[in-house]
């Protein structure tokens, strides 16, 4: 099935700021509330169902020039859209 990116955000942030965003998402998931991600005039409102697929992936990318490796950690939540009614990053 083809993929379509409907929202994307990337910025260098301090660990406390990242934790604050993740904590807000976790709180909304736990309470069953919808949440809206906004950045640069783009936004998407998510209404996750009570059950979803959760994936954690850690990758190490080595540099061809012999520099330090880069670690990437991805947290992915996935659900069927049929289960969903439907800048700097803000979570309302």
N, C-alpha and C positions, 0 to 999 in steps of 0.2 A: 504494500500500500504506500503511495507517495506521501511524503511528509511536507508540511507547510509550516514555516515559522511564523507565528502570529504575534510574538513579543520576544524581545531580546534585550538584555541589559548586561553590561560589563564595565567595571571600574575598579581601580585599586582602592581598597578600603582597609581600615584597621580591624583587628580581630573583634574588638568590642562592638563595632558598628555592624559587622557581618552577623555576629551573635544576636544582636538586637533584631535584625530582619528575620533571621531564622526562628527566633523565639516568637515573634509576632505571627508568622505563618503557622508555627506549631500550636499556638494558642487558638487561632482561628480554626484549624483542623480539629482540635480537641472539642471546641464548642459547637462545631457544625456550621459556623458562620461562613458566608461567602467573603471573599476579599478581592481587592482590585490592585493590580500592579500598574504603576504609571511611571513613565520616563520619556522625556523629550516630546511631549504631545501625544504619545502613544499610550494606550492602556488596554488591559484585558481584565475582565471580572471572572473569577473562578468560583464555582459552586461544587466543590468535591463531594462525592457520595460518601456514605458511611464506610465503605470498603474499597480499597484500591491496591494496585501493585506498587510495591516500594522496592527500589533498587539502590544499592550503594556500590560505586565503582571507583577504584583507585588505580591511576595509571602513572607510570614513570616514563618521561620522555627524555632521552639522552641527547646531548648536543653533538652534532657531527664535528664541531670545532674543538671538542674536548672540554668544553665548559661544564659547569655544574648541571646535573639533571634537574628537570622540573617535575614536580608532583602535582597531579590534578585529582581532586576528589569531586565526584558527582553524586548528588542525591536526586533521585528521579521518582516522581509520583506519576502513576499512569492509570487512567480509567477510560471507559468507553464514553464518547461524547453524548451518547443517548442517555447516560446517567447524569449528564450536566445539562441544565436548561439553556442551556445555551448552545524619561528624563533623568534627574537624579531619581532613584527608585523610591517610590513611596508605597506603603501598604496601608490602605484605609481600613 
